[in-house]
Amino acid sequence: MKVVLVTHLFDLADRLFTAAPAPAVFLRADPGPGGRRTFTLGPGRPLTTSHGEDVYDRVFGDASPHDAPATPTAGVATTGATGGAS
């Protein structure tokens, strides 16, 4: 029997990798030269990162998610104490 599992859950993937029987194969898509996405799969241990920082930077610029304003931006409705939109 063959089983294929695709997951973005690191804890699950790492536990399976650690406890996997000998014929198990784990594949991952590593970034290519210069961080370019090649979408080529190769064998390897699961990683804690999804390599999504490049996508974040492309969409939001080089700002860290922790640099985002703590208050809503103009034009975004907020909920008041009475439950109505303000």
C-alpha positions in Angstrom: 0.0 0.0 0.0 1.2 3.5 -0.8 0.2 6.6 1.2 0.8 10.2 0.1 0.5 13.0 2.7 1.0 16.7 2.0 1.1 19.0 5.0 2.3 22.4 6.1 2.1 21.3 9.7 5.8 21.2 10.8 5.2 19.3 14.1 3.3 16.5 12.2 5.8 16.3 9.4 8.8 16.2 11.9 7.2 13.5 14.1 6.5 11.4 11.0 10.0 11.9 9.8 11.5 10.9 13.1 9.3 7.8 13.5 9.1 6.9 9.8 9.8 3.3 8.7 12.7 2.9 6.3 10.9 3.0 3.0 9.3 6.4 3.7 10.4 9.3 1.5 10.0 13.0 2.6 10.1 15.7 -0.1 10.4 19.5 0.1 10.7 22.4 -2.3 13.8 24.4 -1.4 14.3 27.9 -2.8 16.7 28.0 -5.7 19.6 30.3 -6.2 18.9 33.8 -4.9 15.7 32.6 -3.3 14.0 32.0 -6.7 11.2 29.5 -6.5 11.9 26.5 -8.8 9.1 24.3 -7.5 11.4 21.3 -7.7 11.0 18.7 -5.1 13.9 16.9 -3.5 14.4 14.6 -0.5 15.0 16.2 2.9 14.0 16.6 6.5 11.0 18.9 7.1 11.9 22.5 7.8 10.3 24.9 10.3 9.9 27.6 7.6 7.6 27.8 4.7 9.9 30.2 2.8 7.0 32.6 2.5 8.9 35.8 3.5 9.5 36.5 -0.2 5.8 36.5 -0.9 5.1 38.7 2.1 7.8 41.2 0.9 6.4 41.2 -2.6 2.9 42.0 -1.4 3.6 44.3 1.6 7.2 45.6 0.9 10.1 44.9 3.2 8.2 45.8 6.3 8.1 43.2 9.1 4.6 42.1 10.1 5.4 43.5 13.6 5.8 47.0 12.0 2.1 47.1 11.1 0.0 49.8 12.9 -1.8 48.7 16.0 -4.9 50.7 15.2 -7.3 50.2 12.2 -6.5 52.3 9.1 -8.7 54.9 7.6 -11.8 53.6 5.9 -12.0 50.4 8.0 -15.1 50.0 10.1 -14.6 49.2 13.8 -17.1 47.9 16.3 -18.0 50.1 19.2 -19.1 49.0 22.7 -22.7 48.8 21.6 -21.9 46.4 18.8 -22.6 48.9 16.0 -20.1 49.9 13.3 -18.5 53.3 13.7 
